[in-house]
Amino acid sequence: MSLTITPPAQNSRRPAPPTPRGMRARRTLHWIAVHSLAIALAIMFVGPLVFVALTALMTDSQALTSTLWPESWNWGNFAEVLERSPLLLWLGNTLMYAGLATVFMLLSSIPVAYALSKFRFRGRNLAFFLVISAMMLPPQVVAVPIYLLWARAELTGTLWPLIIPMLLGDAYSIFLLRQFLMTIPREYTEAARVDGCSDFTTLIRVVLPMARPAIAAVALFQFFYCWNDYYGPLLYASTEEANWTLSIGLASFRALHSVQWNLTMAATLLVIAPVLIVFFLAQRVFIEGVTLTGVKG
């Protein structure tokens, strides 16, 4: 008589499929792992801004203590800053300086970049080399002779010595615009000339619409540079408080209220807020211009 041994019945049940909550958690962990470096960099950049914003809403006794969260939200710190300093006057001077300098730079740099990228003439490479050389020249090297020049013109104490030179072009902006215009196919400009367009009409009707992202990028670069510029206004306008920009005014405010860090942080937040708003409103076109500029030499 033979005995047959039957194996034990195996569990035929399959593991239950993951729940929607589990799938969502798994996707979240995967997204965090993939973007971990970007998240760390974002925290490094946003952290100081959050610290400034929280300190600006603290009381004077709580600022720069071990307590990082405001015990009470003191929105009146911003009004107190406006009462203690002519911040609106400094804002107007900064907007005038940055706005006029940006407009003058575009009016003078775009034609030069167009000529260097589309025209064939003797000495074009030498002219482009001079533009590159101007980018490498520190402004401090020529500060004394240029200051004497403006002093003889009796324009020191104002912001015009920083605005008027933009009518002569900006080397960095010319370089970026030229690199972008090199990517525009020559067939477009040649077709415009066949249709009877002059060089100026071709620039206005054909080239400028296609170069809009690059123009926006260099305009924002110039605007932000003028907004944050401290050396130029300190050199020419420091003797006249009525012509101070936000950079000089903020430095003076910090020196006068160095023990009231909540007011100093509130003033700092008021100064950087317009720049952040402008950047986020123009973020798409700015990133597009930076991405497309300089892809062809």
NUBA-993167 format. One record per residue (C-alpha): residue number from 1; residue in one letter; z, y, x. Coordinates in nm, 4 decimals. Layout:
<nodes>
+-----+------+----------+----------+----------+
|  nr | rest |       pz |       py |       px |
+-----+------+----------+----------+----------+
| NUM |    a |        Z |        Y |        X |
...
+-----+------+----------+----------+----------+
</nodes>
This chain:
<nodes>
+-----+------+----------+----------+----------+
|  nr | rest |       pz |       py |       px |
+-----+------+----------+----------+----------+
|   1 |    m |   0.0000 |   0.0000 |   0.0000 |
|   2 |    s |  -0.1105 |   0.3224 |   0.1573 |
|   3 |    l |   0.0727 |   0.6452 |   0.1173 |
|   4 |    t |  -0.1135 |   0.9674 |   0.0800 |
|   5 |    i |   0.0568 |   1.2828 |   0.1973 |
|   6 |    t |  -0.0497 |   1.5894 |   0.0157 |
|   7 |    p |  -0.0121 |   1.9197 |   0.2043 |
|   8 |    p |   0.2130 |   2.1808 |   0.0491 |
|   9 |    a |   0.0437 |   2.4158 |  -0.1818 |
|  10 |    q |  -0.0509 |   2.7353 |  -0.0079 |
|  11 |    n |   0.0139 |   3.0715 |  -0.1612 |
|  12 |    s |  -0.3184 |   3.1612 |  -0.3130 |
|  13 |    r |  -0.2183 |   3.5151 |  -0.3981 |
|  14 |    r |  -0.4047 |   3.7830 |  -0.1979 |
|  15 |    p |  -0.2300 |   4.0954 |  -0.0712 |
|  16 |    a |  -0.2259 |   4.3674 |  -0.3289 |
|  17 |    p |  -0.4766 |   4.6467 |  -0.2698 |
|  18 |    p |  -0.3252 |   4.9714 |  -0.1408 |
|  19 |    t |  -0.2110 |   5.2121 |  -0.4050 |
|  20 |    p |  -0.3754 |   5.5552 |  -0.4362 |
|  21 |    r |  -0.0601 |   5.7067 |  -0.2886 |
|  22 |    g |  -0.0774 |   5.4747 |   0.0115 |
|  23 |    m |  -0.4462 |   5.5493 |   0.0667 |
|  24 |    r |  -0.3734 |   5.9203 |   0.0484 |
|  25 |    a |  -0.0952 |   5.8880 |   0.3040 |
|  26 |    r |  -0.3175 |   5.6814 |   0.5341 |
|  27 |    r |  -0.5943 |   5.9424 |   0.5146 |
|  28 |    t |  -0.3452 |   6.2193 |   0.5846 |
|  29 |    l |  -0.2099 |   6.0408 |   0.8934 |
|  30 |    h |  -0.5648 |   5.9753 |   1.0151 |
|  31 |    w |  -0.6579 |   6.3430 |   0.9674 |
|  32 |    i |  -0.3470 |   6.4534 |   1.1575 |
|  33 |    a |  -0.4237 |   6.2140 |   1.4432 |
|  34 |    v |  -0.7833 |   6.3309 |   1.4712 |
|  35 |    h |  -0.6943 |   6.7016 |   1.4599 |
|  36 |    s |  -0.3677 |   6.6824 |   1.6534 |
|  37 |    l |  -0.4920 |   6.9038 |   1.9374 |
|  38 |    a |  -0.6262 |   7.1665 |   1.6980 |
|  39 |    i |  -0.2990 |   7.1625 |   1.5033 |
|  40 |    a |  -0.0975 |   7.2118 |   1.8236 |
|  41 |    l |  -0.3167 |   7.5045 |   1.9299 |
|  42 |    a |  -0.2929 |   7.6577 |   1.5822 |
|  43 |    i |   0.0864 |   7.6399 |   1.5947 |
|  44 |    m |   0.0841 |   7.8044 |   1.9381 |
|  45 |    f |  -0.1253 |   8.0954 |   1.8080 |
|  46 |    v |   0.0328 |   8.1350 |   1.4640 |
|  47 |    g |   0.3918 |   8.0880 |   1.5826 |
|  48 |    p |   0.4300 |   8.4307 |   1.7505 |
|  49 |    l |   0.2717 |   8.6037 |   1.4502 |
|  50 |    v |   0.5153 |   8.4318 |   1.2140 |
|  51 |    f |   0.8045 |   8.5320 |   1.4432 |
|  52 |    v |   0.6899 |   8.8962 |   1.4363 |
|  53 |    a |   0.6572 |   8.8914 |   1.0564 |
|  54 |    l |   1.0021 |   8.7381 |   1.0024 |
|  55 |    t |   1.1683 |   8.9740 |   1.2503 |
|  56 |    a |   1.0051 |   9.2724 |   1.0802 |
|  57 |    l |   1.1852 |   9.1805 |   0.7571 |
|  58 |    m |   1.5317 |   9.1378 |   0.9137 |
|  59 |    t |   1.8135 |   9.3837 |   0.9425 |
|  60 |    d |   1.8838 |   9.5572 |   1.2715 |
|  61 |    s |   2.1909 |   9.3417 |   1.3364 |
|  62 |    q |   2.0076 |   9.0129 |   1.2729 |
|  63 |    a |   1.6933 |   9.0813 |   1.4775 |
|  64 |    l |   1.6572 |   8.8699 |   1.7938 |
|  65 |    t |   1.9592 |   8.6537 |   1.7102 |
|  66 |    s |   1.9766 |   8.2759 |   1.6780 |
|  67 |    t |   1.9024 |   8.3053 |   1.3054 |
|  68 |    l |   1.5270 |   8.2881 |   1.2666 |
|  69 |    w |   1.5110 |   8.3212 |   0.8876 |
|  70 |    p |   1.5905 |   8.6616 |   0.7351 |
|  71 |    e |   1.9198 |   8.6752 |   0.5520 |
|  72 |    s |   1.7733 |   8.9477 |   0.3314 |
|  73 |    w |   1.4138 |   9.0633 |   0.2919 |
|  74 |    n |   1.4069 |   9.4260 |   0.4068 |
|  75 |    w |   1.0650 |   9.5495 |   0.2962 |
|  76 |    g |   1.1873 |   9.9025 |   0.3491 |
|  77 |    n |   1.1420 |   9.8605 |   0.7246 |
|  78 |    f |   0.7716 |   9.9334 |   0.6852 |
|  79 |    a |   0.8387 |  10.2527 |   0.4905 |
|  80 |    e |   1.0914 |  10.3572 |   0.7561 |
|  81 |    v |   0.8297 |  10.3089 |   1.0272 |
|  82 |    l |   0.5891 |  10.5361 |   0.8391 |
|  83 |    e |   0.8644 |  10.7977 |   0.8030 |
|  84 |    r |   0.9644 |  10.7935 |   1.1694 |
|  85 |    s |   0.6156 |  10.8014 |   1.3209 |
|  86 |    p |   0.2759 |  10.9559 |   1.2374 |
|  87 |    l |   0.1257 |  10.6096 |   1.2063 |
|  88 |    l |  -0.1413 |  10.7205 |   0.9595 |
|  89 |    l |  -0.2580 |  10.9905 |   1.2021 |
|  90 |    w |  -0.2827 |  10.7360 |   1.4815 |
|  91 |    l |  -0.4690 |  10.5049 |   1.2450 |
|  92 |    g |  -0.7237 |  10.7765 |   1.1665 |
|  93 |    n |  -0.7776 |  10.8487 |   1.5363 |
|  94 |    t |  -0.8227 |  10.4783 |   1.6097 |
|  95 |    l |  -1.0708 |  10.4331 |   1.3247 |
|  96 |    m |  -1.2688 |  10.7337 |   1.4446 |
|  97 |    y |  -1.2724 |  10.6059 |   1.8016 |
|  98 |    a |  -1.3589 |  10.2456 |   1.7133 |
|  99 |    g |  -1.6069 |  10.3332 |   1.4381 |
| 100 |    l |  -1.8077 |  10.5955 |   1.6268 |
| 101 |    a |  -1.8050 |  10.3959 |   1.9501 |
| 102 |    t |  -1.9353 |  10.0887 |   1.7658 |
| 103 |    v |  -2.2121 |  10.2823 |   1.5892 |
| 104 |    f |  -2.3188 |  10.4609 |   1.9083 |
| 105 |    m |  -2.3174 |  10.1320 |   2.0976 |
| 106 |    l |  -2.5460 |   9.9666 |   1.8437 |
| 107 |    l |  -2.7866 |  10.2615 |   1.8393 |
| 108 |    s |  -2.8225 |  10.2593 |   2.2163 |
| 109 |    s |  -2.7894 |   9.8898 |   2.3034 |
| 110 |    i |  -3.0230 |   9.7306 |   2.0481 |
| 111 |    p |  -3.3428 |   9.9056 |   2.1720 |
| 112 |    v |  -3.2574 |   9.8231 |   2.5345 |
| 113 |    a |  -3.1928 |   9.4576 |   2.4527 |
| 114 |    y |  -3.5170 |   9.4459 |   2.2516 |
| 115 |    a |  -3.7160 |   9.5875 |   2.5424 |
| 116 |    l |  -3.5605 |   9.3480 |   2.7943 |
| 117 |    s |  -3.6273 |   9.0465 |   2.5752 |
| 118 |    k |  -3.9747 |   9.1151 |   2.4281 |
| 119 |    f |  -4.1569 |   9.3607 |   2.6554 |
| 120 |    r |  -4.3382 |   9.2586 |   2.9737 |
| 121 |    f |  -4.3209 |   9.5354 |   3.2320 |
| 122 |    r |  -4.2761 |   9.5700 |   3.6048 |
| 123 |    g |  -3.9101 |   9.5838 |   3.7045 |
| 124 |    r |  -3.7782 |   9.4100 |   3.3925 |
| 125 |    n |  -3.5810 |   9.1565 |   3.5927 |
| 126 |    l |  -3.4412 |   9.4327 |   3.8135 |
| 127 |    a |  -3.3296 |   9.6267 |   3.5056 |
| 128 |    f |  -3.1592 |   9.3162 |   3.3670 |
| 129 |    f |  -2.9919 |   9.2615 |   3.7054 |
| 130 |    l |  -2.8547 |   9.6171 |   3.6914 |
| 131 |    v |  -2.7125 |   9.5439 |   3.3466 |
| 132 |    i |  -2.5390 |   9.2338 |   3.4820 |
| 133 |    s |  -2.4078 |   9.4360 |   3.7761 |
| 134 |    a |  -2.2640 |   9.6967 |   3.5392 |
| 135 |    m |  -2.0691 |   9.4197 |   3.3644 |
| 136 |    m |  -1.9044 |   9.3265 |   3.6958 |
| 137 |    l |  -1.7981 |   9.6819 |   3.7823 |
| 138 |    p |  -1.4309 |   9.7446 |   3.6940 |
| 139 |    p |  -1.3822 |  10.0730 |   3.5060 |
| 140 |    q |  -1.0942 |  10.1690 |   3.7355 |
| 141 |    v |  -1.3367 |  10.2015 |   4.0278 |
| 142 |    v |  -1.5162 |  10.5022 |   3.8760 |
| 143 |    a |  -1.2201 |  10.6398 |   3.6787 |
| 144 |    v |  -1.1484 |  10.9371 |   3.9086 |
| 145 |    p |  -1.5022 |  11.0852 |   3.9347 |
| 146 |    i |  -1.5682 |  11.0315 |   3.5637 |
| 147 |    y |  -1.2366 |  11.1941 |   3.4740 |
| 148 |    l |  -1.3246 |  11.4957 |   3.6879 |
| 149 |    l |  -1.6595 |  11.5160 |   3.5113 |
| 150 |    w |  -1.4978 |  11.5270 |   3.1684 |
| 151 |    a |  -1.2309 |  11.7680 |   3.2916 |
| 152 |    r |  -1.5035 |  12.0148 |   3.3936 |
| 153 |    a |  -1.6516 |  11.9739 |   3.0452 |
| 154 |    e |  -1.3038 |  12.0536 |   2.9029 |
| 155 |    l |  -1.2971 |  11.7377 |   2.6932 |
| 156 |    t |  -0.9843 |  11.5800 |   2.8408 |
| 157 |    g |  -0.7034 |  11.5478 |   2.5910 |
| 158 |    t |  -0.9499 |  11.4148 |   2.3318 |
| 159 |    l |  -1.1156 |  11.0821 |   2.2590 |
| 160 |    w |  -1.4712 |  11.2095 |   2.3109 |
| 161 |    p |  -1.4867 |  11.0951 |   2.6774 |
| 162 |    l |  -1.4541 |  10.7415 |   2.5373 |
| 163 |    i |  -1.6986 |  10.7849 |   2.2484 |
| 164 |    i |  -1.9885 |  10.9802 |   2.4001 |
| 165 |    p |  -2.0640 |  10.7273 |   2.6818 |
| 166 |    m |  -2.1418 |  10.4676 |   2.4137 |
| 167 |    l |  -2.4654 |  10.6592 |   2.3511 |
| 168 |    l |  -2.5781 |  10.5290 |   2.6912 |
| 169 |    g |  -2.5299 |  10.1665 |   2.5913 |
| 170 |    d |  -2.2811 |   9.8947 |   2.6753 |
| 171 |    a |  -2.3719 |   9.6383 |   2.9395 |
| 172 |    y |  -2.1896 |   9.3466 |   2.7768 |
| 173 |    s |  -2.3438 |   9.4160 |   2.4345 |
| 174 |    i |  -2.6918 |   9.4534 |   2.5855 |
| 175 |    f |  -2.6512 |   9.1193 |   2.7603 |
| 176 |    l |  -2.5421 |   8.9347 |   2.4446 |
| 177 |    l |  -2.8111 |   9.0936 |   2.2277 |
| 178 |    r |  -3.0805 |   9.0238 |   2.4845 |
| 179 |    q |  -2.9782 |   8.6577 |   2.5040 |
| 180 |    f |  -3.0020 |   8.6248 |   2.1259 |
| 181 |    l |  -3.3324 |   8.8101 |   2.0940 |
| 182 |    m |  -3.4820 |   8.5733 |   2.3510 |
| 183 |    t |  -3.4392 |   8.2933 |   2.0944 |
| 184 |    i |  -3.6578 |   8.4708 |   1.8342 |
| 185 |    p |  -4.0104 |   8.3279 |   1.8614 |
| 186 |    r |  -4.2672 |   8.5742 |   1.9924 |
| 187 |    e |  -4.5037 |   8.4758 |   1.7115 |
| 188 |    y |  -4.3041 |   8.6882 |   1.4665 |
| 189 |    t |  -4.3417 |   9.0083 |   1.6679 |
| 190 |    e |  -4.7063 |   8.9350 |   1.7485 |
| 191 |    a |  -4.7828 |   8.8798 |   1.3797 |
| 192 |    a |  -4.6207 |   9.2122 |   1.2968 |
| 193 |    r |  -4.8354 |   9.3901 |   1.5559 |
| 194 |    v |  -5.1478 |   9.2248 |   1.4154 |
| 195 |    d |  -5.0523 |   9.3672 |   1.0762 |
| 196 |    g |  -5.0467 |   9.7138 |   1.2311 |
| 197 |    c |  -4.6732 |   9.7569 |   1.2899 |
| 198 |    s |  -4.5607 |   9.9688 |   1.5815 |
| 199 |    d |  -4.2909 |   9.8517 |   1.8207 |
| 200 |    f |  -4.0295 |  10.0562 |   1.6352 |
| 201 |    t |  -4.1380 |   9.9199 |   1.2952 |
| 202 |    t |  -4.1354 |   9.5663 |   1.4332 |
| 203 |    l |  -3.7809 |   9.6193 |   1.5587 |
| 204 |    i |  -3.6589 |   9.7585 |   1.2262 |
| 205 |    r |  -3.8380 |   9.5261 |   0.9823 |
| 206 |    v |  -3.8699 |   9.1998 |   1.1748 |
| 207 |    v |  -3.6224 |   9.1747 |   1.4606 |
| 208 |    l |  -3.3111 |   9.3382 |   1.3146 |
| 209 |    p |  -3.2958 |   9.1211 |   0.9976 |
| 210 |    m |  -3.3245 |   8.8079 |   1.2113 |
| 211 |    a |  -3.0674 |   8.9327 |   1.4619 |
| 212 |    r |  -2.8057 |   9.0228 |   1.2020 |
| 213 |    p |  -2.5488 |   8.7590 |   1.3151 |
| 214 |    a |  -2.5686 |   8.8699 |   1.6794 |
| 215 |    i |  -2.5437 |   9.2376 |   1.5829 |
| 216 |    a |  -2.2375 |   9.1656 |   1.3723 |
| 217 |    a |  -2.0794 |   8.9725 |   1.6599 |
| 218 |    v |  -2.1260 |   9.2463 |   1.9208 |
| 219 |    a |  -2.0150 |   9.5108 |   1.6679 |
| 220 |    l |  -1.6913 |   9.3228 |   1.6057 |
| 221 |    f |  -1.6405 |   9.2731 |   1.9787 |
| 222 |    q |  -1.6773 |   9.6470 |   2.0367 |
| 223 |    f |  -1.4595 |   9.7413 |   1.7393 |
| 224 |    f |  -1.1782 |   9.5101 |   1.8462 |
| 225 |    y |  -1.2008 |   9.6319 |   2.2058 |
| 226 |    c |  -1.1668 |   9.9955 |   2.0994 |
| 227 |    w |  -0.8879 |   9.9092 |   1.8570 |
| 228 |    n |  -0.6838 |   9.7428 |   2.1322 |
| 229 |    d |  -0.7876 |   9.9793 |   2.4115 |
| 230 |    y |  -0.4850 |  10.1273 |   2.5866 |
| 231 |    y |  -0.6157 |  10.2312 |   2.9261 |
| 232 |    g |  -0.8876 |  10.4681 |   2.8034 |
| 233 |    p |  -0.6813 |  10.6651 |   2.5483 |
| 234 |    l |  -0.3895 |  10.6774 |   2.7917 |
| 235 |    l |  -0.6148 |  10.8265 |   3.0594 |
| 236 |    y |  -0.7845 |  11.0908 |   2.8462 |
| 237 |    a |  -0.5712 |  11.1583 |   2.5366 |
| 238 |    s |  -0.2126 |  11.0963 |   2.6470 |
| 239 |    t |  -0.1411 |  11.4695 |   2.6868 |
| 240 |    e |  -0.2235 |  11.5443 |   2.3210 |
| 241 |    e |  -0.0065 |  11.3528 |   2.0742 |
| 242 |    a |  -0.2332 |  11.4568 |   1.7859 |
| 243 |    n |  -0.5159 |  11.2516 |   1.9456 |
| 244 |    w |  -0.3157 |  10.9364 |   2.0177 |
| 245 |    t |  -0.4473 |  10.6007 |   1.9054 |
| 246 |    l |  -0.2420 |  10.3143 |   1.7671 |
| 247 |    s |  -0.2062 |  10.1494 |   2.1081 |
| 248 |    i |  -0.0446 |  10.4567 |   2.2654 |
| 249 |    g |   0.1576 |  10.5333 |   1.9523 |
| 250 |    l |   0.2931 |  10.1785 |   1.9321 |
| 251 |    a |   0.3985 |  10.1885 |   2.2989 |
| 252 |    s |   0.5736 |  10.5212 |   2.2401 |
| 253 |    f |   0.7422 |  10.3906 |   1.9235 |
| 254 |    r |   0.8677 |  10.0829 |   2.1073 |
| 255 |    a |   1.0132 |  10.2990 |   2.3845 |
| 256 |    l |   1.1967 |  10.5191 |   2.1335 |
| 257 |    h |   1.3272 |  10.2297 |   1.9218 |
| 258 |    s |   1.3749 |   9.9605 |   2.1843 |
| 259 |    v |   1.7115 |   9.8616 |   2.0369 |
| 260 |    q |   1.5763 |   9.8364 |   1.6807 |
| 261 |    w |   1.3517 |   9.5370 |   1.7146 |
| 262 |    n |   1.3058 |   9.4963 |   1.3419 |
| 263 |    l |   1.1339 |   9.8368 |   1.3241 |
| 264 |    t |   0.9335 |   9.7628 |   1.6383 |
| 265 |    m |   0.8082 |   9.4364 |   1.4904 |
| 266 |    a |   0.7302 |   9.6102 |   1.1604 |
| 267 |    a |   0.5221 |   9.8715 |   1.3434 |
| 268 |    t |   0.3469 |   9.5949 |   1.5385 |
| 269 |    l |   0.2631 |   9.4111 |   1.2173 |
| 270 |    l |   0.1210 |   9.7278 |   1.0623 |
| 271 |    v |  -0.0990 |   9.7825 |   1.3686 |
| 272 |    i |  -0.2454 |   9.4312 |   1.3824 |
| 273 |    a |  -0.2835 |   9.3839 |   1.0047 |
| 274 |    p |  -0.6159 |   9.5755 |   0.9724 |
| 275 |    v |  -0.7677 |   9.3760 |   1.2590 |
| 276 |    l |  -0.6678 |   9.0468 |   1.0991 |
| 277 |    i |  -0.8124 |   9.1551 |   0.7649 |
| 278 |    v |  -1.1429 |   9.2613 |   0.9228 |
| 279 |    f |  -1.1690 |   8.9370 |   1.1188 |
| 280 |    f |  -1.1044 |   8.7086 |   0.8208 |
| 281 |    l |  -1.3490 |   8.9031 |   0.6028 |
| 282 |    a |  -1.6213 |   8.8773 |   0.8691 |
| 283 |    q |  -1.5198 |   8.5398 |   1.0086 |
| 284 |    r |  -1.8312 |   8.3505 |   0.8989 |
| 285 |    v |  -2.0864 |   8.5947 |   1.0370 |
| 286 |    f |  -1.8770 |   8.6475 |   1.3511 |
| 287 |    i |  -1.8613 |   8.2767 |   1.4337 |
| 288 |    e |  -2.2311 |   8.2386 |   1.3536 |
| 289 |    g |  -2.3206 |   8.5230 |   1.5868 |
| 290 |    v |  -2.1040 |   8.3915 |   1.8691 |
| 291 |    t |  -2.2518 |   8.0435 |   1.8267 |
| 292 |    l |  -2.6128 |   8.1597 |   1.8284 |
| 293 |    t |  -2.5777 |   8.4213 |   2.1033 |
| 294 |    g |  -2.6578 |   8.3175 |   2.4557 |
| 295 |    v |  -2.8212 |   7.9815 |   2.3876 |
| 296 |    k |  -3.1304 |   8.0748 |   2.5870 |
| 297 |    g |  -3.1578 |   8.2614 |   2.9152 |
+-----+------+----------+----------+----------+
</nodes>
